[in-house]
Every structure is written in C-alpha cells, then in structure tokens.
Amino acid sequence: MIHLTTMQTALLDSYAILPLAASILIQGLTGFILLRVARKNPDSLPGPVFFRLSGVFVGLLGISSILAIIFPSLLVYSSGILLSSIILLLYNVLLGKARIPVQMEIPEDDITAPEAEEEQEDPLISIGQEFLVRINEAMTGEINIIRLLDFVNEALIEHTNANGGVVFLVDDFEDSIAAKSFAGSFPPPYELPAELPHKPVRVETNFRYVHFDLGETIFGEVAASGKSVIIQDGLSDERIFVNGPEEFLKPGSYMFLPLIVKGRVVGVAGVARLPNTTPFNEEDLRIGTFLADYAGSSINNIYSVQEILERADLEREASIAAKIQKTMQPKRLPDLPEVGFGSFFNPSKGVCGDYYDVILARRDRIVVTIADIAGKGIQSSMVMMMLRSVLHLVTNTTKDSGTILDWINKGITGKIDMDHYATLAYVSYSPETHEVNYSSAGHQPLLHWKAKENKIDIIRQNSDPIGVERSSEYKDIKLTVEKKDIIILFTDGLIESLNEEGHQYGIQTLTNVISENNAMSAKDIATEVKHNLQAFVGSASIHDDQSLVIMKIKA
C-alpha cells in the first residue's frame, strides 16, 4: 500500500514541475529578446555590463530550473524561479521598447520614410508579449504543442498579411510531415485526391489532416532542403498544382518557411495570399523567416520541457514503485529449528524487479520462492503484488509445486501485459520427511549443496515464464535433503553481473563461494556471496537486480 504522505508528496511535486517547465520556456524567450534588442537597438541598452549581467541571470535561472527538476528537494523554489524569470522577461521587453531620445530642433525633413518605419514598433516586441501569454496557456494543465502551433500560424498570417496559413511537423521516424494547424483561406498547392469533391469544406478538411513524405509536394521539398521559398504567382509556377477552375482553388502567392532547430528541420510553415491580392515580396519573406526562426526555437523548448517532464515522471514513478516493492519484501527471514535462511538483494537504479519470500502457510511445509518480473516501474510492481497475493493464497494447499505454478499462471495470464511476465522458482520443504518439492517457471536453476558428498548439483527445468501462455504446464522435481545440505535460489542479475573487463560472475563463481563457506550459517553464507560479488564487480555499473536466497538444513 502506498502511504497517503507519499501520494501527497508526489502530487505536490507534479504541481511544482509545471512552474519550472514554464520558467525554462520564459528563460529561452528572454535570452532571444535580449540578443535581438542588442542587435537591432543596442543604444537602448544601459551598457555592455547590463547585457552581460542579464545573460548571466538568464543562465543562472535556467540552471536553477533544471537542478530543481533533477533534485526533488529543490522543488520548493519553483515558484520563486518562475517569478524571477517573468520579472527578467518583462524588464527586457520594456527595455526593447526604449528608443533613442529625439533631440530638439531636428527638421522633420531629416527623418526619412524608411527610418520612420524603422522607429515604429518592432513586431518582435508585440509577439514577445503575446508569446508570454501563450506560454502560460500552454503550461495550463498539460503542455499542448498544438496550441503553440496555432499561435505561430496566427502570428504568421497576421504579420505577413496573408489570407491563410498552415503548419506541418516533421515525423523523423516516418520521414514525413503532417499538418497540425490550419487557418484562413489557403488554396491547396498540391494535387487533391481524384475522388475528393471540390467543395470548400471537404477541401479544407483534407488540408487539415494531410501528410506528405519528405521531398513530396512543395511542403515536402522545403522540409527536405531546409530553404525558404517565395512564389509570387502560383498559376505560372510549375511547383504549384492547379486543382480546378473553382475560385477558391485558384492559387495566388505563397511563402513556404522551414522551422529549424540547431540545423534540423522540425516543421514547415506556409502562408498564402489569394489571386486578387498583392503578392508576397522580400520584406514579407524577411518577416516570415524571422517568425519561423522564433517558432522553431519555441517548438524546441516545448520538446525539451516535455522530455524533462517525462524524465521527472519516470523518476517519481520509480520512487513510488521502489516503496511498493519494499513493503513486499520480508522484513526479516525466520530462524527455525529445522532450517536457517539467508538472503540479499541489490536493486539496480533504485527499483527492484526481483521478489523473494519465505511463507509458513502450513505446519508441515516451508515454502521458499523467488521471482524476477520483467520491466520496471508501477506496472511491474503491480505484477509483483498480484504474484505475492496468489502465492500466499495457494501455498496453504496440499498440492505439489507444479500444480501450484499451474494455478498461478492461469490466474495471472491475460491480466498483465506480455512486457511484464515473470520467472518464478518455487520450493516446498517438509521438515518431517526431508523432502524438497521444486518447480520452476522459466527461472534460473536451483543449486543443491550435498554435505555428505561435498559437491553441488545444478538442477534445471525448461519451462515458460508466468504470464506468457495460459496453457503452459509445470512439473515438479522431488529431492531428498539431509542435515547441513543447502538449497540456493538466485536471479539472473546475480550471475550475469559484469566486472570492469566485461567478464560475468557466473554460476561457477557462485558455487565456489558456497563450497568454500558451506560450514557457515545460511545468513553468513549469503553475506559472503554478497561481499564476493561486490569485490568482483568493483566500480562497474549494475545493469540488473541481484537477489539470492539460501536455505540450510539444520536438523
């Protein structure tokens, strides 16, 4: 069971992540505006020291945001980081509006028309202010990249005086582009399907959901080349397909703009003017290119934040799963007059997919079991909980080990994903008869140290894991043990551990340690194996969970 405190903490963490993600977007926007103002209107800056300090503050806030996401203890500062980022952004936006003071007595004739136009508000400022609002909207609830693309499309249409616009995103896995945002009137520049009726609603619906391979149509060509294209007259350009005589299908003027991030095309934006309007010119292309660059950076920020959030979600899920798993491991193994037990488990990356238990369900039977659940996270923990519940339920019967594994398999198969199957070894021991009843579901072999013969038998069973096939059948093997004999169960993560040279620990090394220390108690033998394994692995990374259970016959 997950404690209420754990759930509340996870919920608070999830709310704290959102301000940090918004902070990262705002910091990127601040840096972009600062560079733009420094390049276009450097006289409005107080001085180079201010520029450097602002850059340092942007960098520090960005590092603070990422550190707060990586280290949950710093999440309490998320609101402060967000507030600082917003204040820095607003100050830079207001700074961008600053203009060089006009001196007295300057004749009006000295101000030329181009200079007067340049003195008017830079489109960057208004877009930056609007973008801040859109970022906050995009961060409400869950990040929605479509909202951002709709804003990019609207901004392109507005600032290029276009009649319509469309934004495509690139799918790197499919080498294709797909329309994600559509607005206004946009005569399709590609060939429509022959069976599509030439109705405005039907054509627009086709355009809204169309997709092309890279290099296919003018959109795909721009995505493949990464170069902007301006077409003043679509009727005379062979790259534009004329779909019919209908007025709404007649092509006019077009601009196609790649959305580029770090040299990689992530999308394509297109804007259109109808035939009866002024064609696009080089100034429109300049504005459109600037907006496309801005859009590419924004999309990259969204992708980065999504990746950070996903990583943070996985870390929180791993933390919850680890706590669930801890509650299922036995707090201590029993020390009985007839047998002694020893164990250890070493989880990789904080979450253990291994499970072991000693179940004293009947007076005449002692059950030892070990399992390895494929995968990690909450789903694997749920499979582990199901497995533990069924095991504690069925071990109270008089059935043999093979039958019990049949029951467990039929009870779980179909209720879990194939990605979360489990291998399982089941040992039932009768102290009165000294008989061991053993069955395996695709698990590692059982090791039997025979004290009288001073040797180890390796007992293997070929069978299917639990949860793979409902019709799988499991058979049991009966062994007779004597005083000082040892039964060893382990998971594959133990024997497959690698050292710095890439060599495996292996079953042979494990059997050597047990043979050399067979006179010790079960608990001490497990400790010796653990220390020997740690010495073998050294500083090499652990790639799988390591678990070991030892049962030694005392009487």
C-alpha positions in Angstrom: 0.0 0.0 0.0 1.2 3.5 -0.8 1.1 5.8 2.2 -1.0 8.9 1.9 2.0 11.0 2.6 3.8 9.5 -0.4 0.8 10.3 -2.7 0.5 13.8 -1.4 4.3 14.4 -1.9 4.1 13.0 -5.5 1.1 15.3 -6.2 2.9 18.4 -4.8 5.9 17.5 -6.9 3.8 17.3 -10.1 2.4 20.8 -9.4 5.9 22.2 -8.7 7.3 20.8 -12.0 4.9 23.0 -14.1 6.3 26.4 -12.9 9.8 25.1 -13.6 8.9 24.0 -17.1 7.3 27.4 -17.7 10.4 29.0 -16.3 12.6 27.2 -18.9 10.4 28.5 -21.8 10.4 32.0 -20.4 14.2 32.0 -19.9 14.7 30.9 -23.6 12.4 33.7 -24.7 14.2 36.2 -22.5 17.6 35.3 -24.0 16.2 35.5 -27.5 14.7 39.0 -26.9 17.9 40.2 -25.2 20.0 39.2 -28.2 17.5 40.7 -30.6 17.5 44.1 -28.8 21.3 44.1 -28.6 21.5 43.6 -32.3 18.6 45.8 -33.5 18.5 48.5 -30.9 21.8 48.5 -29.0 21.5 52.1 -28.0 18.6 51.3 -25.8 20.8 49.1 -23.5 22.3 50.9 -20.5 25.7 49.4 -21.4 27.7 46.2 -22.1 27.8 45.4 -18.4 24.0 45.3 -18.3 23.9 43.0 -21.3 26.4 40.6 -19.7 24.6 40.6 -16.3 21.3 39.9 -18.0 22.8 37.0 -19.8 24.3 35.6 -16.6 20.9 35.9 -14.8 19.2 34.0 -17.7 21.8 31.3 -17.5 21.6 31.0 -13.7 17.8 30.8 -13.7 18.0 28.1 -16.4 20.5 26.1 -14.4 18.3 26.5 -11.3 15.2 25.2 -13.1 17.0 22.1 -14.4 18.6 21.4 -11.0 15.2 21.8 -9.2 13.7 19.2 -11.6 16.6 16.8 -11.1 16.7 17.2 -7.3 13.2 17.0 -5.8 14.4 18.7 -2.6 14.7 21.9 -4.6 11.2 21.9 -6.0 10.1 24.3 -3.2 11.9 27.1 -5.0 9.9 26.5 -8.3 7.5 29.5 -7.8 10.4 31.8 -7.0 12.3 30.7 -10.1 9.2 31.3 -12.2 8.6 34.7 -10.7 12.2 35.8 -11.3 12.1 34.6 -14.9 8.9 36.6 -15.6 10.3 39.7 -14.0 13.5 39.5 -16.1 11.5 38.9 -19.2 9.1 41.8 -18.7 12.1 44.1 -17.9 13.8 43.1 -21.2 10.5 43.5 -23.2 10.1 47.0 -21.7 13.7 47.7 -22.5 13.2 46.7 -26.1 10.5 49.4 -26.4 13.1 52.1 -25.4 14.0 54.5 -28.1 16.9 56.9 -28.7 15.7 60.3 -27.4 14.9 62.6 -30.3 16.9 65.9 -30.0 15.2 69.2 -30.2 15.2 71.2 -33.4 15.8 68.3 -35.8 14.0 69.2 -39.0 11.2 66.8 -40.0 12.7 66.5 -43.5 15.8 64.8 -41.9 13.6 61.8 -40.9 13.3 59.7 -44.0 10.3 57.4 -44.6 12.3 54.2 -44.1 13.7 55.5 -40.8 10.3 56.5 -39.6 9.0 53.0 -40.4 12.0 51.5 -38.5 11.2 53.7 -35.5 7.8 52.1 -35.3 7.2 49.2 -33.0 9.3 46.1 -33.9 7.0 43.1 -34.5 9.2 41.2 -32.1 8.0 43.2 -29.1 4.3 42.6 -29.6 4.9 39.0 -30.5 7.1 38.5 -27.4 4.4 40.0 -25.1 1.7 37.8 -26.7 4.0 34.8 -26.6 4.4 35.1 -22.8 0.6 34.8 -22.5 0.6 31.8 -24.9 3.3 30.0 -22.9 1.2 30.4 -19.7 -1.8 28.9 -21.6 0.3 26.1 -23.0 1.5 25.2 -19.5 -2.0 25.2 -18.0 -2.8 21.5 -17.3 -0.5 19.6 -19.6 1.8 21.0 -22.3 -0.1 21.3 -25.6 2.1 21.9 -28.6 -0.9 22.3 -30.9 -1.9 25.5 -29.0 1.6 26.8 -29.7 1.4 25.9 -33.4 -2.0 27.6 -33.7 -0.4 30.8 -32.2 2.6 30.5 -34.6 0.2 30.1 -37.5 -2.0 33.1 -36.5 1.2 35.3 -36.0 2.5 34.4 -39.4 -0.9 35.2 -41.1 -1.2 38.5 -39.2 2.3 39.8 -39.7 2.6 38.8 -43.3 -0.9 40.0 -44.2 -1.7 36.5 -45.5 -5.2 35.1 -46.2 -4.4 31.7 -44.8 -1.7 29.6 -43.2 -0.7 26.0 -42.3 2.0 24.5 -40.1 3.4 21.0 -40.6 5.6 19.0 -38.1 8.2 16.5 -39.2 8.0 12.9 -38.1 11.6 11.7 -38.0 10.6 8.0 -37.7 8.4 8.1 -40.8 10.4 10.6 -42.8 7.2 12.5 -43.4 5.4 15.7 -42.4 1.8 16.1 -41.2 -0.4 19.2 -41.0 -1.0 20.2 -37.4 -2.5 23.7 -37.7 -4.7 25.3 -40.4 -6.4 28.7 -40.6 -8.0 31.0 -43.1 -8.2 30.6 -46.9 -5.4 28.6 -48.4 -5.8 27.2 -52.0 -4.0 23.8 -51.8 -0.8 23.9 -53.8 -0.7 20.1 -54.0 -2.8 17.7 -56.1 -6.1 16.8 -54.4 -7.3 13.2 -54.4 -9.3 12.5 -57.6 -12.3 11.2 -55.6 -12.5 14.3 -53.4 -15.5 16.6 -54.2 -14.5 20.2 -55.0 -16.4 21.6 -52.0 -14.7 24.2 -49.7 -15.5 22.2 -46.6 -14.2 18.9 -48.0 -11.0 20.5 -49.4 -10.3 22.3 -46.1 -10.8 19.0 -44.2 -8.4 17.3 -46.5 -5.8 20.0 -46.0 -6.1 20.0 -42.2 -5.1 16.3 -41.9 -2.9 15.8 -45.0 0.6 14.4 -44.7 3.4 14.0 -47.2 6.7 12.2 -47.5 9.9 14.4 -47.3 10.5 15.7 -50.8 6.9 15.2 -51.9 5.0 18.4 -52.9 6.4 21.9 -52.2 5.9 21.4 -48.5 8.0 18.2 -48.5 10.7 19.9 -50.7 11.1 22.7 -48.2 11.2 20.2 -45.3 13.9 18.2 -47.1 16.0 21.2 -48.2 15.6 23.5 -45.2 15.3 26.5 -47.5 12.6 29.1 -47.7 10.6 29.5 -50.9 8.6 32.5 -52.1 6.2 32.2 -55.0 4.6 35.4 -56.3 2.3 33.8 -58.9 1.1 30.2 -58.3 -0.5 29.9 -61.7 2.8 30.3 -63.5 4.9 28.2 -61.2 5.3 24.5 -62.0 5.8 23.6 -58.3 2.2 24.6 -57.6 -0.6 22.3 -58.8 -3.8 23.9 -60.1 -6.7 21.8 -58.9 -9.5 23.3 -60.9 -11.3 26.4 -62.2 -13.2 27.0 -58.9 -12.5 30.4 -57.4 -11.4 29.0 -54.0 -8.9 26.6 -55.7 -7.1 29.2 -57.8 -3.6 29.6 -56.5 -2.2 33.1 -55.6 1.0 33.9 -53.9 2.8 31.6 -51.4 5.6 31.5 -48.9 7.0 28.3 -47.5 9.2 28.5 -44.5 11.2 25.8 -42.7 11.1 25.6 -38.9 14.7 24.8 -38.0 16.3 23.9 -34.6 20.1 23.5 -34.4 20.3 22.8 -38.1 17.5 20.2 -38.1 14.1 20.9 -39.8 11.3 20.2 -37.3 8.5 21.6 -39.3 7.3 23.7 -42.3 5.0 26.8 -42.2 3.2 28.0 -45.2 1.2 31.2 -45.8 -0.9 32.1 -48.9 -2.5 35.2 -50.4 -5.4 34.9 -52.8 -5.0 35.8 -56.5 -6.7 39.2 -56.2 -4.2 40.5 -53.5 -0.7 41.9 -53.6 1.9 39.1 -54.0 4.4 38.5 -51.2 7.7 40.4 -51.5 11.2 40.2 -50.0 10.1 42.2 -46.9 7.3 39.7 -46.2 9.9 36.9 -46.6 12.2 38.7 -44.1 9.4 38.9 -41.5 8.2 35.4 -42.2 11.7 34.0 -41.8 12.1 35.8 -38.5 8.8 34.4 -37.2 9.7 30.9 -38.5 13.1 31.0 -36.6 11.2 32.1 -33.5 8.7 29.3 -33.9 11.5 26.7 -34.4 13.1 27.8 -31.1 9.7 27.7 -29.3 9.0 24.2 -30.6 12.4 23.0 -29.4 11.7 24.5 -26.0 8.4 22.6 -25.8 10.2 19.4 -26.8 12.9 20.0 -24.2 10.4 20.6 -21.4 8.3 17.5 -22.4 11.5 15.4 -22.2 12.3 16.9 -18.8 8.8 16.3 -17.5 8.8 12.7 -18.8 12.1 12.1 -17.1 10.7 13.6 -13.9 7.6 11.5 -14.1 9.7 8.3 -14.6 11.8 9.2 -11.5 8.7 9.8 -9.4 7.2 6.6 -10.7 10.4 4.7 -9.9 10.3 6.2 -6.4 6.8 5.1 -5.8 7.5 1.6 -7.2 10.5 1.2 -5.0 8.4 2.0 -1.9 5.7 -0.5 -3.0 8.4 -3.2 -3.5 9.9 -2.5 -0.1 6.6 -3.3 1.6 6.5 -6.7 -0.2 10.0 -7.9 0.7 10.0 -9.8 4.0 11.2 -7.6 6.9 13.2 -10.5 8.3 13.6 -14.1 7.4 12.5 -16.7 10.1 15.1 -18.7 12.0 13.6 -22.1 12.6 14.9 -25.1 14.5 14.8 -27.2 11.3 16.2 -24.7 8.8 18.0 -21.4 8.6 17.7 -18.7 6.0 20.0 -16.1 4.5 19.4 -13.6 1.7 20.3 -10.3 0.0 19.0 -8.2 -2.9 20.7 -5.3 -4.6 18.3 -3.3 -6.9 19.6 -1.5 -10.0 18.7 2.2 -10.4 16.5 2.3 -7.3 13.8 -0.1 -8.4 13.9 -3.8 -7.9 12.0 -6.2 -10.2 13.1 -9.1 -8.0 10.9 -10.6 -5.3 11.6 -13.4 -2.8 9.7 -14.7 0.2 9.6 -17.4 2.9 6.0 -18.5 3.5 5.0 -20.5 6.6 1.4 -21.3 5.5 1.3 -24.9 6.9 2.9 -26.5 9.9 4.3 -29.3 7.9 5.5 -27.2 5.0 8.0 -24.4 4.5 7.8 -22.5 1.1 10.7 -20.6 -0.4 10.1 -18.7 -3.6 11.9 -16.2 -5.8 10.7 -14.3 -8.8 12.1 -11.9 -11.4 9.5 -9.6 -13.0 10.3 -8.2 -16.4 10.3 -4.4 -16.7 10.3 -1.8 -14.0 8.0 0.9 -12.6 4.5 0.9 -11.3 3.3 -1.8 -13.8 6.0 -4.3 -12.6 5.2 -3.5 -9.0 1.5 -4.3 -9.7 2.5 -7.7 -11.2 4.7 -8.3 -8.1 1.7 -7.6 -5.8 -0.5 -9.9 -7.8 2.1 -12.7 -7.7 2.6 -12.3 -3.9 -1.1 -12.3 -3.2 -1.7 -15.5 -5.3 1.3 -17.2 -3.7 0.2 -16.5 -0.2 -3.3 -17.8 -1.1 -2.3 -21.1 -2.8 0.6 -22.3 -0.6 -1.9 -23.3 2.1 -3.0 -26.3 -0.1 -1.6 -29.8 -0.2 -0.9 -29.7 -3.9 2.6 -30.2 -5.4 4.7 -27.4 -6.7 4.0 -28.0 -10.4 0.2 -27.8 -9.8 0.6 -24.6 -7.8 2.6 -22.9 -10.6 -0.2 -24.0 -13.0 -2.7 -22.2 -10.8 -0.6 -19.1 -10.6 0.0 -19.0 -14.3 -3.7 -19.4 -15.2 -4.7 -16.8 -12.6 -2.3 -14.1 -14.0 -2.0 -14.8 -17.7 -4.2 -12.4 -19.7 -4.4 -9.9 -16.8 -0.9 -8.5 -17.4 0.9 -7.2 -20.5 3.4 -9.5 -22.2 6.1 -7.0 -21.4 5.6 -7.8 -17.7 5.9 -11.5 -17.5 7.7 -13.1 -14.5 10.1 -16.0 -14.0 9.5 -17.9 -10.7 11.1 -20.7 -8.7 9.0 -22.5 -6.0 10.4 -24.7 -3.3 8.3 -26.6 -0.8 10.1 -28.3 2.0 8.8 -30.9 4.5 11.0 -31.0 7.7 9.4 -34.3 8.7 10.3 -36.2 5.5 13.2 -34.1 4.5 11.7 -33.9 1.1 12.0 -30.9 -1.2 9.4 -30.4 -3.9 10.7 -28.0 -6.6 9.2 -26.4 -9.7 10.4 -23.6 -12.0 8.7 -21.2 -14.4 11.5 -20.2 -16.7 13.7 -19.3 -13.7 17.4 -19.8 -13.1 18.5 -23.3 -11.9 18.3 -24.4 -8.3 21.6 -25.3 -6.6 21.8 -28.1 -4.1 24.9 -28.4 -1.9 25.2 -32.0 -0.7 27.1 -32.0 2.5 27.9 -35.7 2.6 29.2 -35.8 -1.0 30.8 -32.4 -0.7 29.5 -31.2 -4.0 26.8 -29.0 -5.7 24.1 -30.3 -8.0 22.7 -27.9 -10.6 19.0 -28.7 -11.2 17.5 -27.1 -14.3 13.9 -27.1 -15.6 12.9 -25.9 -19.1 9.5 -24.2 -18.8 7.6 -21.0 -19.7 7.6 -17.9 -17.5 4.4 -16.9 -15.7 2.0 -14.8 -17.7 3.1 -15.8 -21.2 0.8 -18.7 -22.2 -2.2 -19.9 -20.3 -1.8 -23.5 -21.5 1.8 -23.8 -20.1 2.4 -26.8 -18.0 4.7 -27.1 -15.0 6.2 -30.2 -13.5 7.8 -30.7 -10.1 11.1 -32.3 -9.1 11.4 -34.2 -5.7 14.7 -34.1 -3.8 15.7 -35.6 -0.5 18.0 -33.4 1.6 20.0 -34.1 4.8 21.4 -32.2 7.6 23.8 -29.4 6.5 22.6 -29.5 3.0 22.0 -26.1 1.3 19.4 -25.0 -1.2 20.3 -21.9 -3.2 17.9 -19.8 -5.3 19.0 -16.6 -7.2 18.0 -14.3 -10.1 19.9 -13.9 -13.4 21.1 -10.4 -12.4 23.5 -12.0 -9.9 25.3 -14.5 -12.2 25.2 -12.1 -15.2 26.9 -9.2 -13.3 29.9 -7.9 -15.2 33.2 -6.6 -13.9 35.2 -3.8 -15.5 36.8 -6.2 -18.0 33.3 -7.3 -19.2 33.5 -10.8 -17.6 30.4 -12.4 -16.0 30.3 -13.5 -12.4 28.8 -16.8 -13.4 27.3 -19.9 -11.7 30.8 -21.4 -11.2 32.0 -18.5 -9.1 28.8 -18.6 -7.0 29.2 -22.4 -6.4 32.9 -21.9 -5.4 31.9 -19.3 -2.8 29.2 -21.6 -1.3 31.5 -24.6 -1.3 34.3 -22.7 0.5 31.9 -21.4 3.1 29.4 -24.3 3.5 30.1 -24.7 7.2 28.8 -21.2 7.9 25.1 -20.4 8.7 22.8 -19.5 5.9 22.9 -15.9 6.8 26.7 -15.8 6.8 26.9 -17.6 3.5 24.6 -15.0 1.9 26.8 -12.3 3.3 30.0 -13.9 1.9 28.4 -14.2 -1.6 27.4 -10.5 -1.4 30.9 -9.4 -0.5 32.5 -11.6 -3.1 30.1 -10.3 -5.8 30.9 -6.6 -4.8 34.6 -7.3 -5.0 34.2 -8.9 -8.4 32.1 -6.1 -9.9 34.2 -3.3 -8.5 33.3 0.1 -9.9 31.4 -1.3 -12.9 27.7 -0.4 -13.3 24.9 -2.8 -12.2 22.5 -3.3 -15.1 20.0 -5.7 -13.4 18.7 -6.5 -10.0 20.7 -9.1 -7.9 18.9 -11.4 -5.5 19.9 -14.5 -3.5 18.0 -16.8 -1.1 19.8 -19.6 0.9 18.1 -22.3 2.9 20.3 -24.5 5.1 19.0 -27.7 6.7 19.8 -27.6 10.4 18.2 -30.9 11.6 
